[in-house]
């Protein structure tokens, strides 16, 4: 039996239905907003997975092109591996769900979202989060929800809830907030340099809408929800073991945790203390239980020291940033490179420039786009001192690359100002926290080194949080790995001096107050400005010229009606130009043509050919053309590529001509004047007029062999003799 629950959310009906589809799943719902509709299922294994120390949650998003009435363009006409957009939707859904499952749960849980209908106005990602929350809430799977998600834009100075794709095009903000009734648990945002105040206002608006959706899911759960099954969690530790571990540590952690030094030395020191504690208590307690109690004690020690004394692992203060070093121009043959080092986190970013045709075409159930700027992030195992198999980019790498890409997007020049495809690759060389924000900084350095005219430098910093009893909390600037693991929040903020360009926040608890978010954003701005100052030590402004190894792009504009002449039948003409000049040529519908070449000569020649193809023949102008066909009444001469005119036999010479072949042959070059273009577009030519003009002191000449400059014809007796002049019996002038 179908059960429908609906409510008006941000001006449109949100409909959640259950009971008619996917009946064997633990929980299944469809969510509809406008004409976008997703099916979301939640399934859990009945028994916990043995031998693991993490919660095995999997979120998959199936993007079916039939949802938008499209057939896949692959060879088999079938969807292949998930697109980057699909993977980002999986991560966006996973992040707010994960902290709301019972601690210690080890049952496999799989959430599958299938986009069944897409109206190309409303993004399915918000519906995916709402649907996952609803499916879990009505199921028998233990879940401490519900949660909801809302997107907020900032269009023409006002906040817009759940904007359409068209509204987002005009928006300076794209913010997604996931939250419970109690507070915010996840934030994802891209912005065009908006202020922290606007971000806070947008988050508050999103959270108000979230509570409305949570109310709807609660109503649904009370009506059709199933009783939750019991979760078998690891046994708790006896209180006397915790006390024994604390006594055995006896302050030995202080000297290894809270003093400057490398991560490896700190980890080795902690491991040494741990080994001594296990050895000391091994006769009374199992070693594995002692190890767990020790890790718990380390977490308590670190958190208490931060909250009570403001001292962090490695001895820094709450707002203190690790030492920063920046370098540019490290790699001799790349188009641009930047190395950013912050403490033990180090990222090398390389810029590669290409023609616009080398951009990435993305065909999804949403709008089709061509990306000319992309950022890829690599995280090799040596960056953490490990030896592992190297595979393709995983969800984490794709997510980090997308975050850094979003942070730089607002400062990338448009294709009219800078007609290049831009690819950035960030190689993480060493990792101790916040590698995605280091990628943002390295990208800025690399772009400036490459000569890309970015609007402003961008830097990023990761903020952390330690929550204590009651209202006590501490916000940390530039968190490192241990603080990320032991803390309550990972809050990444990137931007320019003027404002925020990207933001990503994840919580490990059930919510966070706006007071904490406000303080974290203000503290992040201080850190961002400090980092931007340190980056200027390496490069203060964009290089004035591109690398000698980068292609040079030239833009010209032609009449749109001439585009066909450039392309030619079946692309024959443009392919021949590319083959001859070794240049890349991108033709746009508005008549703009982008020519790219690594040599100036190649670009110049391509422009000459294109201009000759699009020039108009002018009456009274003289051209040097090639004879392409001979008839008994005259010769056809190619003036410009694809444009022929006819010289009548009576106009071939200044004397009577018995046969056309007596004057010209196919392949000969001949100077002709355009005497008429009739109403049918036929071009009439005269060689006789040229001879007479030369005899009278010169004429205006156009060179049909490729040049486009006007010039005076040679005076009498100078330059090459025109075909047919002076080497035959002149005879009488025709009467």
N, C-alpha and C positions, 0 to 999 in steps of 0.2 A: 504494500500500500504506500502510495506516495504521500509525503508530508512536505508542504511548502511553507516557508517562513520568509517574509519580506518586509522591507522597511526602506523609506526614502533616505538615501545617504548622499550628501553633497549634491542635491538636486536631481538625482536619478534613482530609480528603483534598484535595490540590491535584493536578489532572490536566491535563497539557499534552499535546495530541495534534496530530500533523501527518501529512499525506500523503493525506487523504481529501477535503479541501475546497480550493477556490481554487488549483488547480494551476498557473495561469499567472502567479501572483505570484512575485516573487523569494523570498519566504518567507511562509508562512501557518501559523497555529496556532489551535487552540481551547483556551481555558483555562476550567476548570470548578472551582468551589468551592461546595459545597452544591449547590443547583439553579440557581445563577447561572452563566451560560455566555456567553462572548464569543468572537467570531471576530476575529482580528487579522491583517492583511496588510501586507506591506512591499514596496514597488516603487520601483526607482530607474531614472532615465534612463541609457542607456548612455554618453552623452557629457556633459561639463560644459556648463553654460549660460555663454555668452560675455557679457562686459561687465558682470559683477556682482562685488561685493566682499564678499558674504556667502554663508552656506551656506543654500540654499533647501530647508529641511525643513518639511514640512506634516504636521500630525497632525489627523485628523478623527475625531469620535466620532459614530456614528449610533445614536440612541436609538429603537428600534422599540417602539411600545407593545404590539405583539402579544407581546413578551417577557413581559409581565405579564398577558396575557389581556385587554387593553383595546382599545377602538376609539377612535381620535382624535375629539375633540369639535369639530373644525373643520367648516366647511360642506362641504368635499369629503371629509371623513373620511380625511384623509391627513396624515402628519406634515409640518410646515412647516419654518421656519427653526429652527436649533438653539436649545434652551432655554438659559437662563443656566447651569443645572447641567451641560449637555452641554459648553458652552464651557469651563467650569472644569475638566472632566475632560480636555479637549484640552490645556489649559495644564499641568495637573498631569502629564500624560504627556510632553509636549514638553520640559519643563524638565530632568529628569534625563537624557534622551537626548541633547540637543543637544551638551553638552561632550564626548561620547564618540566623535564622528566625527572622522576625520582632519583636521588643520588644513589649510585651503586647499581643502578639497573643495567643488566647485561643481556636482556632479550633483544634479538634483532628486530628492529622496527623499520619498515619501508613505507615511504609516502611517495605515491606516483601521481603526478599531475599531467593530465592530457588535455591539450587545447582542442576543443571540438568545433568552436566557431569563433571567428575573429572579425570584428566590424571595422578594424583599422582606425578606430577612434579611441578605444579604451584598451590600455595595456593589460594583458593577462597576468602579469606578475603580481599585482595587488590581489587579484582574485585567487591566485595560487596560494598565497599566505593565508588568506581568509578561509579558503577551502580546506587547507591542511589543518588549520586550527579547529574548524567545525567537524571534520571527519574524525580527528583524534578525540574531540570532546564528547561526541555521541557514541564513540566506540567503547569497548571494554578495556582499552589500553590505558594504563595509568598515565595521567597527564595533568599537570598543574596549571592548566590554562583556564579559560581561552585567552588567545591573543587576537589582535586585529592589525591591519596595516592600512595606511593612507598615504597617497601621494599629494604633495602640495607644490604648486607653481607660483611664480611671482610675475604677473603680467600687467603691464601698464600701471605699476605702482600699487597693485592690490594682490592679495593672496587668493589663490584659486584651489579649491579642494578637488582632488582627482581630475586634473585637467586632461583634455584630449591630446592626441599627438599634435594636432594643429596648434593648440594653445601652447604646448611645450616648445614648439618652434619659436614662438615669440617670447618665451619666458626666460628670465635671468636665473631661475632656480628650478631644479628638479630634485625634490626631497622626498624620500620615503621613510616613514617612521613606523616601526612595529612596537606595539605596547600592550600591556595588560591593563586591567582596571587600576592597578596601583602605580604604574609608571612606565617609562620608556625602556625597552630592552634592546632595540636595534635602530640604528640610523644609517642611511646611505644617501649621499647627496652629491650632485654636481652643480656648480654655480659659476656665474660670470662675475666673480669678484664682489659678491654681496657682503654686507656687514654682518657682524655677529648678532646684532640686535634683530635684524630681519630673520636670521636663522632661528633664533629663540621664538619669535612670534610665529613662524611657520610650524615649528615643532609643537607649540602649544595648540595651534589650530588642528594639527593632525591628531594630537592626542584626544582632543574633544570628540572628533569624529570616530576615533578608535573605540572610545567608550560606548558610543552608540552601536557599533558593530558587535562589541563584546556583549552588550545587552541582548542583541538579537540571537547570538550563539548560545548564551545562557538560557534564553527562552526555549530554544530548540533542544538543548541538552535536557532541561527539566521535562520536556514533553516526550522525547523519544530516546534519551540516553540510556546506555546499558550500564549495569554495575561493573566496576573496575575489577580486573583479576589481581590476585596477590602477586607482588614482585618479591622474589627471593634475592635479598641483597647480602653483601658480605657481612659477616658477624662483626659487631662492634668490638673495640678493644677494651679489656678490663681497665678500670680506673687505676688500679695499683701498677699496671704496666706503664701507663702514661707517667705516673709519678716517678717510677724507677728510671725511665728513660731521661726525664728531666734532671734527676739527680746525677745520673751517670754522665750527662753532657757537662754539667758543672761549669758553665761559662766558656767552654772551649770553642763554641761556635763564634763568639764575638770576634776573635782575632782573625778568623778565616773569612767571615762574611762581610764585615763592616770596615774594611780597609781597602785602599786603592790597590789594584793589581789586575792581572789578566783573568779572564773567565776560566781558563784551564787550571790555573793555580787555585782559584777559589773552589772549583769543583773537586779538585784533588784534595784540598784541605777538608772539605765537607765529607768526602768519601773516607778519608782517614779517621775522622772523628766517628763516623758511622760504624766503621769496622771495629773500632775499640769498644763502642757501646754494645754492639752485638756480641762481641767476645765476652764482655763483662757480664752480660745478662743471659748468655746462652744456656747456662745450667738451670735457669728458672723459667724461661719462656722460649717458644719456638722462634727461630731466627727470622722467619718471614713476618711474624707479628711484631717483633722488635723493629724490623726495617720500616714497616708501615708507621709505627708509633714515632720513629725517629723523623720520618718525612713530615709527619703532622707537626712535630715539635719545631722543625726548621721553619715551617710556614708560620707558626705562631710567633716565633722569635723575630722573624723578618717583619711581620706585620706590626707587632707591638713596638719594635724599635722605630719604625717609620711614624706611627701614630703618636707615640709618646715623646720622642726626641727629634723627629724630623731627619733621621739619618738612614740612608739607603744602603743596600749592598753595594760595595765599592766605595763607600764613604761619602757619596755626594749628598748635597742638600736637595730639598723637594723640587726646586726650580732650576737646578744646575744641569747644564747640558754637557755631555762628554766632549773632549777635545775634537776639533774639526780640522780637516785638511782637504783642500780642493786643488785639482790639477786639470789642465786641458791640453789638447794636442799631443796625447801620448802615442797615438798610432799613426805611422807615417803615410799609409795609403788609404785610410778611411776618410770619409767626407767630414767627420767631426767626432771628437771623443772627449769624455769628461769622467774624471775619477773623483768620487766623493767618499770620504772616510770620516766616520763619526764613532769614536771609541774603537771597538772591535768589529763594527759593522762597516763593510766596504763594498761599494758597487761601482762598476765600470759600465758606462752607457755609451753606445756607439750610434751615430746618426748616419743614415744612408738616404741620399736624395735620388729620385727617379722621375720619369715622366708621369703625367696624370693618368695615362693608360695603365700604369703599373699599380694603381689603386686597387682596393679589394671590393668586389661587388658582393653585397650581402642580400640574399633573397630569403625573406622570412615571412611569417604570417602577418607581421606588422608591415611597415612601409619598406620598400626597396631603397637601399642607399648604396652609394659608392664612397668608401672610406679612402681619403687621401692622406690621412694621418693615423698611424697605428703604433702601439707600444707593446713589445713582447718582453717577458720577464723570465729569466732562467735561474734556477736554484740548484746548482750542482752539489753533490754530497760533500765534496771537499770543503765547502763553505762552513760546515759545522764539524769538520775533522772526522768525517765518517767515510766508510767505504761501502758503497751501495751500487746496485744496478742503475744505469742511466736509462730512462725511458722518455716517452713524449711528455709534453706539458700536461700536468694534472690540473684538477679544478683549482687548487691553491695558486699555482703559477698563473693560470688564466685570470683568476680574480685579482691578484696583485698587479698584473700587467694592466688590467682594465682600470683599476683605481688610479695608477700613475698616469695612464692615458687620459682619463677624465680630468685629472688635476691640471694637465698642460693644455687641454683642448681650448680653453677660452683665450689663450695668448698666442695660439698658432695663427699666422696670417692667412687670409683667404686666398683662393687660387688665382684671383685676379691680380693681387699684389705679389704673390709668390707661387707661380704655376708649377709646383713640384708635388710629387707624392713623397711623404716623409715617413720613414720607418726608424723607430728607436728600438734598440735591444739593450736591456739591462742585464748584465752578468753579475750575479751576487758572488763576490770573491771571498767574503768572510761575513758570518752572520752572528750577531748577538743582539737581536731585537731591532724592529722597525726597518726592515730592509725595503719595504714598499715605499716608505717616505724617503729613504736614501736614494731610491730609484728616481723619485721626483726631482731631488736635488741634482743627481747626476745627469738627468735628462736636460735640465736647464743649462748646465755647464756645456754639455755636448752640443745642444742646439746653437748656443752662442758661439761656440768654437767653429761650427759648420757655417756660420754666416746666415742662419735663418732669422729673419727680422721679427722675433717674438715681441709681443706688446709689452711684456714686463717679465722679470725673473720670477720663478715660482720655487718655493721651498716647502717642505713638509716636516711634521714632527708628530710623534706618537705619545699620547698622554695616557697615564694609568690612574688607578683609583684604589685606595685601601679604605674600606668602610669599617668603622668600629662600632661600639655599643651606642645605641641612641642615635644622636645626630652627628657624632664624631666621624670625620673623614679626612683624608689627605689626598690631594691631587698631585701626581708626579709628572714632571716634564721629561721627555726623552727616555722612555722606559727601555730597559734591556731585557734579555730573555728571562731571567729569574723573576723579575717583577711582573712580566706578562703572565707567567705560569701561576704565580702566587697571588696576583692581584684580582680585583673584581671587575676591571674594565680595560678594554683596549680601544682607545679613542684617537683615530688618526685624523689630522687636520692639515690640509695643504692650501696654500694661497700666495698671493702677492702682498706687497706692502698695502695695497688698497683694499683687499678683502679676500674672502674664502673662495676657493675654486673647487675643492672636493673635501668630503667629510665621510668618515666611516666609523661607526661606533658599535661595539658588541659588549653585552653584559654577561656576567656569569651568575648574576642573581636575577630576581624576578622584576626588577625595575629600578629606576634612578630618578631622583628629583630634578626639577629644573634649576634649583639652586646650585646643585653640583655641576650640571651641564653648563650653566652660565660661568661659573668659576673656571671650569676646564677650558672653555673657549677663550676666555680672557688670558689665561695663563699660556695657552697655545699660541696666541698672537705674539706675546712677548718672546716666546721661544722661536717663532718663525722669523721675526725681525732680526733676532741675533744670528740665526743661521744664514739669512740673506747677506748680512754684513760680512760673515766669514767667507761666503762664496765669492764675494767681490775681491778677495785677496788673490784669486786666480784669474778672473776676467771681469772687467768693469762694464763692458758694453759689447754688443754683437759685432763680430768681425765684419769689416767693410766689404770683403770679397769672399766668394766661395772657394773651396779647395780646388786646386788645379785638376784634381781627378773627378770632380763632380760635373755632371752634365750642365751645359748652359741652356737655359730655356728662353725662347723669344716668343713674344705674343704679337700676332697681327690680326686684323679684322677685315673680313671680306663681306660682300653682299651675300645674304643668305641664299639668294637664287643661284649663286655661283658654286655652292657647296657640291653640287652634282658633278661639276667640271673637275673639281679636285679629287673626288672619289673615283670617278670613271666607272665604266660598266663592270659590275662585279668586283669593284675595288681595284681594277687593273691600274688605273693612273696613280693612285696613292702608293700602291706597292712598288711601282717603278721608281717613284721619287725616293722612297725609303731605300730601295736597293742601290740607287745611284749615289745618294748623299750620305748613307749610313746614319741618318738622323731619325728621331722618333717624331711622329706627327699625330697630334690629337685634334680632331675637328669637332667643334661644338655646334649645337643647333642654332645658337645665336650668331654664328658667323665668326666666332673667335677661334683662331688656329694657334696651337702651341707647338713650336718646333724646338726639339731638344737635340743637342749634339755635344760630344766631348771636344769637338774641334770647331773653331770659328768658321773655317772654310766650308765645312759640311752644312752648318746652319745657314750661311750666306747663300750657298747654292740652292738649298731647299726653298728659301724665301724667294729667290729669283724665279724659280720654276713656278711657284704658286702664284706669284704676282703676274707672270706672263700668262698663266692659265685664266686669270680673272680680269685681265685688262680688256677694255673695250676698244675696238677698232675705231679710229677717228678719220673722218673725211678730211683730206688735205695733208694727212701725215704720210711720211715715207717710211717704208719698212724694208728690211732685208729679209726676204722670204726664200723658201725652198720650193722648187717645182716638184709637185707631187703627181700630176697627171697631165697628159697632153691629148688634146682633141684637134680635129682638123680646123676648127674655128678659133682656137686659142689655147692658153695654158692655165692650169689651176695652180695657184701658189699658196702655200701655207704661210700665213703671216704670223700667227700665234698658235700655240698648240691647240688643235681642234678647230681652228678658224681659217678657212680657205677663201680666197677670192679668185676671180678670173680676169686674166689679161687677154683681151680680144686680139686677134692676129694683127689688127690695124693699129694696136697700141703697143706692139712689141718693139718697134724701132721708129726712128725718125725718117724712115724711108719705106718703100713698098717691100713687103715680105711675102715671098712666094709660098713658103711652108713654115709652119711653126718650128719644125725641127732644125731649120736653118739658123735659128737664133738661140733656142734653149733645148735642153734635154732634161729628162727626169733626173732629179738629184742636184741640178744646178742651183746656185744661189743667184738671186736677181733682186735688184732694187726697184721697188714699185711704189707708186703713189695711189692712195685711195681716192678715187674720183667720185664715187657715189655708193650709197647704201640704199637700195630700193625698198619699197614698202614691204616686200617679202623677206627682207633681211639679207638679200644677196649683195655681195661686195664686188664692185667693179674696180679694176686696177688699170694702171697705165705705166708702162716703162718709158714710153716716149716722153711723158711729162717730166720724168726724172732727168732724162737727158737734156731736155730743154732747160730745166731748172739749174742743172749743173753748169750749163753753158752761160746762164745769166748770173752766176755768183753764189750758188749754194741754196740749200733748202732745209726745212725742218725734217729731221730723220728720227724714226723709231726703229730700234733693232729688234726684229722678231726672233732672233736666235737666243734670247734669254735676258738681255738687258732691258731695263725699264726707264732709263734716263733719256730725256730729250737732248739732242745735240745738233749742232749745225752740220750740214753735209760738207764734204771736203771741197775746197775751191778747185777751179779748173786746173788740171795737170797734176793734182796732188792725190795721193792715196791710190787704192786699187781701182783699176778700170772696171766699170760695170760690164756684165756679160753682154756681148753683142755690140760693143761700141768700139769703133776704130779699126776693126780687123776684117772689114768686108767693104765691098763697093757700096757707097752710100746710095747712089742712084737718085732718081728724082723723088721729091716729096709727093706723097699721094695727093691726087687732086680732089 
